[in-house]
Amino acid sequence: MHAIPSLSNRQLELAGLISEKAAAAQWRDWRWQLRHTIRDVNTFERLLGVSLPVRDRRDLELTVAKFPLAVTPYYLSLIDQDDWANDPVLRQSFPQAAELLINPHDMIDPLAEDEDSPAPNVTHRYPDRVLFYVSGVCAMYCRHCTRKRKVGDRDTIPSRKVLAQGIDYIKRTPQVRDVLLSGGDPFLLDDGKLDWILGELDRIDHVEVVRIGTRTPVVLPYRIDDSLVDMLKTHRPVWINTHFNHPRELTHSARESLARLADAGIPLGNQSVLLAGVNDCPRIMKSLVHKLVQNRVRPYYLYQCDLAEGLTHFRTPIGKGIEIMESLIGHTSGFAVPQYVIDAPGGGGKIRVGPNYLISWSTNKVVLRNYEGVITTYTEPDSYAAKFCDRQCEKCDLQLNLADAPEDKALGIARLLSDSDETIALTPADNDRARRRDDSDSA
Ligand SMILES: *Cc1c(COP(=O)(O)O)cnc(C)c1O
């Protein structure tokens, strides 16, 4: 069906260095790749064929002791040996002593994922969807991982018994219509276990979609084999989000793995992280998103690098992300443009940021600017019969099929905008004014 791409000379050379008996077929065996994952600096160095400056060695060992190293032979084969020091693949996979620098604002669990956890391995933050950590292992340990705190806990492959508790939480929480399988990498589970999890979720009526977040198309594309894809096809709508950060990662093998998934009818998205020294460049990002859409992958999110410990050297100012968004919006296909988001420290969730296009307004006109710098106006309608919405939808002349209506009350800022809710302000609870009010209430 799909042509098998031939190995590069570098890959053949590496296969031989790793194991004399290795044949090309073994290189494409994902279990062989995992068995030969590189986990120490010396082997990394030997296979890369460079010797790293000696001054760094002790710091490197300390770094690896704190944040373990793991990279597949496949991903290592993408490093350019002639310019390894600036290589985006090396920077994402090889430790740097800078990871030991902890900034005053860094946090161990910046997104408070462990706090919003009503059941083991579940984070329930948004009204209708949950994050479900089904695997504690990855093929490659991304140096920029937001869950660095957990990386290398090899004992965290959850048992069926533990997973059953998460499934049970989802079962008894009817608001959950979207389940995100994450980890670790869910595709490092064997097909049988993944099939079991997906099967359990299929049986829950209120779960409408399941998403899987995986980096295997980037670091272990051979994992996307026929048996995995055939299994995925038997389950309820499954969406896959992958994690390409640099156009170099879209190799022949990676593209082939994406084609298998897309041919199986699985919608594909991509989440990138904005990383200093890797992809903090409008031209690199444009090239990345173009390659993604050519391979039927919709750029979904561009994340601001978060405040997890050990990521200082990867962070850019927010302005870099906005500059990149400015260079994409309008300049290229709308569906090639990801949403730039900051995952709010403390558990506020993802917040979209970007350039501003609405520059002024009056009572009947707004002033806008476009990507070229054209300043234009839009005149608003003189008459718009705004209806007072009391949320009595069954009496409304707009045709909402009530059976399909998702929610019956407005939340958050949407609540401030709503006619039917009397809330006029959202007030922080944790300040002196609120405490004074509480005191006088109880007096
Ligand atoms: C990112 C995330 C989600 C999914 O958010 P979407 O914006 O729907 O992709 C859900 N739960 C948690 C805790 C998350 O961090």
The ligand as an SDF file (V2000), in Angstrom:
LIG
                    3D

 15 15  0  0  0  0  0  0  0  0999 V2000
   -4.9200   21.2880   26.8580 C   0  0  0  0  0  0  0  0  0  0  0  0
   -5.8170   20.6680   27.8090 C   0  0  0  0  0  0  0  0  0  0  0  0
   -7.0700   20.2000   27.4130 C   0  0  0  0  0  0  0  0  0  0  0  0
   -7.5790   20.3230   25.9910 C   0  0  0  0  0  0  0  0  0  0  0  0
   -7.7430   21.6410   25.6350 O   0  0  0  0  0  0  0  0  0  0  0  0
   -8.2330   22.0270   24.1740 P   0  0  0  0  0  0  0  0  0  0  0  0
   -8.1300   23.5100   24.1300 O   0  0  0  0  0  0  0  0  0  0  0  0
   -9.6140   21.5070   24.0550 O   0  0  0  0  0  0  0  0  0  0  0  0
   -7.3220   21.3390   23.2090 O   0  0  0  0  0  0  0  0  0  0  0  0
   -7.8760   19.6260   28.3560 C   0  0  0  0  0  0  0  0  0  0  0  0
   -7.4880   19.5170   29.6420 N   0  0  0  0  0  0  0  0  0  0  0  0
   -6.3010   19.9880   30.0610 C   0  0  0  0  0  0  0  0  0  0  0  0
   -5.9410   19.8550   31.4960 C   0  0  0  0  0  0  0  0  0  0  0  0
   -5.4230   20.5660   29.1590 C   0  0  0  0  0  0  0  0  0  0  0  0
   -4.2360   21.0100   29.5720 O   0  0  0  0  0  0  0  0  0  0  0  0
  1  2  1  0
  2  3  1  0
  2 14  2  0
  3  4  1  0
  3 10  2  0
  4  5  1  0
  5  6  1  0
  6  7  2  0
  6  8  1  0
  6  9  1  0
 10 11  1  0
 11 12  2  0
 12 13  1  0
 12 14  1  0
 14 15  1  0
M  END
$$$$
